Every structure is written in structure tokens, then in C-alpha cells.
Amino acid sequence: MLMSNNKAQGSNEIQSSNNKVYDLEERTARLGEDIIEFAKSLTRDEINRSLISQVVRSATSIGANYMEADGAESKKDFRHKIALCKKEAKETKHWLRMITKANPQKDIDCLRLRQEAQELTLIFSSILLAKSLNTRA
């Protein structure tokens, strides 16, 4: 799902090309919450302990960095925080891939969460691209 970065009604809302409005604050928070719930379903063994810690950190950081971006003090600060959101979303995808390898029975849950992390990665990439183009114009 490709989205533009046109601001909609609220400062946390992004309007897509099909005029659907997405609240990124809510969406990033929901991913963090979903990852926490998913992590609770995993067996706490030697391998999973580290993977769980990593995926919870990266997934919950997406929303935290988005909140920081929303309150940015400058355009440069905003771009930096959005870039961190993108980085953490990509990292979340990586840890979910590792969890899938360690827990093949969780592949469907991991796939759903990885898809959401991928969509957020694309959204943040679009925002960065648009901000980059706006600064050159």
C-alpha cells in the first residue's frame, strides 16, 4: 500500500492516494502492542529470550520515534526522527524473520506483523522522499 505524505486533518494523519486517512500515531502504537502480545505467546527458551527482547525494543521504538517526529523542533529534526522510524521498522522485520526461523509454528503471525512493519517502512520512506523533494524545490 503506497501512500503520499499529504497531511490530512490532524498532525498524525496521513492521506493516501485513495483518500483514506491513516493515523500513524495509532498505527505505530498498535504495532508495538501487537508485538508485545505476540511476544507473550512465545516460549521463553535460550534462543527466544534474546529475539523477543530485540523485537519488542525495535517495534515499540517505531511509535516512540514517531511521537518525537510529530513534536520535532525543526524540519531537520523531523527528517531525522522519521528516518529512525524507518530504521526501526526495518529492524522489526529482521527480528520477526529470525523469530520465524526459531519458531516455524508462528509463521502466520510473523508474516502478518512483518507485513505491517513493511507497510510502515514504505510510509516512512515516502515521507522522507517527499520531505527531501520539498527541500530541493
N, C-alpha and C positions, 0 to 999 in steps of 0.2 A: 504494500500500500504506500504509494509515494505521496508526499504531502508538501505543500508550499509552506512558507513561513509567514504568510499574511496573518497579521494579528486580527483576532476576532473581538468579541465584546470585552472579555476580561483579559488581564495581562497574562494569565496562564493558559489561554485558549489559542489553539492553532486551527485555522480553517483550511480544509483540504480542497483540492480542485473540484470535488463533487459537492462542495458547500457544507459538508459535515463538519461540526465543530468538535475538537478533541481537547479535553482539559489535561494538559501534560502534568500538572501537579498531581492530579488524581491518578492518572495513568502510571506515573513513575512510582507513586506510593503504593498502588495496588500491586505492581510487580514485586516490590520489596516484600509486601505482606504475603503474596502468593509463594515467594521463595522461602520465607520463614515457615509457612505451613508445610510446604514440600519438604524442607529440611527436617522437620519434626517426624516425617514419615520414614526417614532413612535409618537403617541400623547403624548404631554407633560402634563401628569397628575401627581397627587401626588405620585403614585407608580412608574411610568416610569422614572421620573426625576432621582431618585437615581440609578435605574437599568442601565439607559443609561450612566450615569457618570461612573459607575463601569466597564461596558463592554468596553467602549471606552478606559478607562485607561489601563485595562489589555490587550486588543488586540493590542493597539499601543505600549505597553511595550515589546511585543514579539520581534518586529523588532528592537527597540532601544537596547535591551539586546543582540540581535544577532550581531548588529553592534559593540557593546562593545566586544563581544566574538571574533569577527573577528580581532579586534585590540588588543587582550589580550597580556599582557606583560610576561605571564608565562603559563605553562600548567595548573597549579592550578587555575589561574585567568580565563583561558579559560573554564575549567570544571565548575567553579562557575557561570560564565555568561550563559553557556548553560543550567545549572540547573535552572537558573532564567527564561530562555526562556520556558523551560518545565513547570515550575510552573505557569507562566502567561498564557500559552496555556490552561492548565487545568482549571485555574480560568475563562478564557474566556468561556469555555464550560459551566461552572456552571452558569455564568450570563446569557448566552443565554438560558439555561434551565428555569431560572426564568422569563426571558422576554417572553418565550413561554407560561408560565403559566399565566402571566398577559395579554398577547396578543395572544390568541389562533388563531386568523386570520393570524398571522405571522409565523405559524408553519413551512411552507415550507422554507421560507427564513432562519429561525433559524436553521433548520435541515442542510441546505447547509453550513452555516457558522460553525456550530458545527462540521460537518464532516471535514472541513478544519482544524479547531483547533485540532481535534483528530489526523489527519494525522501529523500535526506538532508536537504534543505531542509524537507520535511514532518515528518520525525522531529524535527529541532531545533525547529521551530515548535510541535510537540506538547509537547515537553519544556518549552519556555518558557511555554506556556499553562498546563500543569499546575502548574508552579512558581509562576506568578502567582496561580492559584486557591488554591494551598496557603497562600500568604502572606496572603490575604484572609480565610481561614476562621478 
